[in-house]
């Protein structure tokens, strides 16, 4: 909820407004003079309710002072006179809305919620615009033949001029984690007819299932307990642009059917709503999963799968692109040298050989992180293997052996985030292997230790290519 500053010299009204807004979950700051109100701005309110008639200064002057400080905090003015002239002056000075005395508290609450929602939408739009500006500078290094083919296909599917983004073909990006699927999605958007429209991304694996539908489609006020106001979903936010569904393989099955309907009808409803809204956004999806196998196992809808794979672009892992490794390394070193305002170091022959032997399980993303760390650490003209921290095809901690075991927490329970292996996938793999070791290879026992279902754990074991230690008979591995 929001922090609201109320500036009014009528104590009874001040307390009534405070009580009304506090009751719906907002935090209120109060001031009875212009001086107190201006001082309270230091506490960073999300919205200001400002009486135009204060004992020590005219409210319009306070409003001008707020705007002079480059604050874009929304201001709702309160006036005792039904004066169009006064309202116009307030709006011209930068107020977002106004209410008249005597105050209808319910009306005031609605005005406050509307202003806050408008501010939230502006913030989200600004974020999308920043992302769009960043995507306009998309650089993809493609020297490997397979990557060149993928890039050429991405340019082709970007699409010709069409009447609506929904007429553009959907694109499914496939590849291991870290191969650059997000970068390709932005590249396709930038080269499409909707390049100057929003590029909106949602990570299907990061949103809790209970919130996913509201996040994607939006909701109406009262749709559920915390739905205090109407809220636009990401599908609406991507209007006339691109919606990128990252990790689509992790989308809850029950919501996949609703996405299918939206793609077929080009319409959708907000949660709790009855009005059909037009869908006007291009869909790009990405996954590191085998969706064909997921369809066979009933974990992914077949109709959605075929709707998404109209055009499929598959990105090869970095270990299959050896000719590109040095080019990418030089590219990242140059970028991070500019970022940290350092002379760009070179790579020694030994460092290049160490990189060549390493299997790069985290792909280009891992290479990027390793080289950023190396640029920061090296003080010499050349980066040596010790700064890369990779050896013999596997990552190692400085001074540790090169057995490439997944990262482990130290004695203090903390992970060393400087370790290139210390990714979310790496930590998950380490936990699973530890649980399997403690349960002597019993998957059901390991699942209980980790607090997850046996089927879920088996899927993660398969994803990480974990070998289950032998020690029990098949009969022992039963749900308990």
SULLINUR-V143700 format. One record per backbone hydrogen bond with DSSP energy under -1.0 kcal/mol. CO is the residue of the C=O (numbers start at 0). NH is the residue of the N-H. If there is no record, write none. Layout:
co = <CO	CO>
nh = <NH	NH>
//
This chain:
co = <1	2	2	3	4	5	6	9	10	11	12	13	14	15	16	17	18	20	21	26	28	30	32	33	34	35	38	39	40	46	47	48	49	51	57	58	59	60	61	62	63	64	65	66	73	74	74	75	76	77	78	80	82	83	84	85	86	87	88	89	90	96	98	103	104	105	106	107	108	109	110	111	112	113	114	115	116	117	118	119	120	121	122	123	124	125	126	127	128	129	130	131	133	134	143	144	145	146	147	148	149	150	151	152	163	164	170	171	172	173	175	177	179	180	181	182	183	184	185	186	188	191	193	197	199	201	202	207	207	210	211	212	213	214	215	217	218	219	223	225	226	230	232	233	235	237	240	241	242	243	243	244	245	246	247	251	251	254	255	256	257	258	259	260	261	265	267	269	270	276	279	281	282	283	284	285	286	288	289	290	291	292	293	293	294	300	301	302	303	304	310	312	316	317	320	323	324	325	326	327	328	329	330	331	332	333	334	335	336	345	347	348	349	350	351	352	353	359	361	362	363	364	365	366	367	368	369	370	371	372	373	380	382	383	383	384	388	390	392	393	396	409	413	414	415	418	420	422	423	424	425	426	427	428	429	430	431	432	433	434	435	436	438	441	442	443	444	445	446	446	452	453	454	455	456	457	458	459	460	472	475>
nh = <26	45	46	28	48	30	50	13	14	15	16	17	18	19	20	21	22	25	24	3	5	7	36	37	38	39	41	42	43	4	75	6	77	58	61	62	63	64	65	66	67	68	70	69	47	95	96	49	98	51	100	82	86	87	88	89	90	91	92	94	93	76	78	107	108	109	110	111	112	113	114	115	116	117	118	119	120	121	122	123	124	125	126	127	128	129	130	131	132	133	134	135	136	137	147	148	149	150	151	152	153	154	155	156	166	167	284	312	286	314	178	364	183	184	185	186	187	188	189	190	191	194	196	241	243	245	205	210	211	214	215	216	217	233	234	270	230	222	226	227	221	218	236	237	238	240	281	199	283	201	245	285	203	249	250	254	255	258	259	260	261	262	263	264	265	278	276	272	219	267	239	242	170	244	172	247	174	290	293	294	295	296	298	299	297	304	305	306	307	308	171	173	319	320	323	327	328	329	330	331	332	333	334	335	336	337	338	339	341	382	351	352	353	354	355	356	357	362	365	366	367	368	369	370	371	372	373	374	375	376	377	345	347	386	387	388	395	393	358	390	399	412	409	416	418	421	422	426	427	428	429	430	431	432	433	434	435	436	437	438	440	439	441	445	446	447	448	449	450	451	456	457	458	459	460	461	462	463	465	475	477>
//
